[in-house]
């Protein structure tokens, strides 16, 4: 049985896949798991420069931007951990 769409969402015709496919795609195309590329530029930048940012924040940026919030350091660390 095909699940019904949530209230307010368009109705899906019987026999068509739910959720609806993007226009121009065939059923089952592109649905296979593809792991991320081991190269991640943002991760590389954060990994290479986070330590320096934390070291110089008070001297360079605190006056204009305030203290570096501890939650941001945790967020960056979680990002680095998740992207390995």
Secondary structure, 3 states (H helix, E strand, C coil): CCCCCCCCCCCCCCCCCCCCCCCCCCCCCCCCCCCCCCCCHHHHHHHHHHHHHHHHHHHHCHHHHCCCCHHHHHHHHHHHHHCC
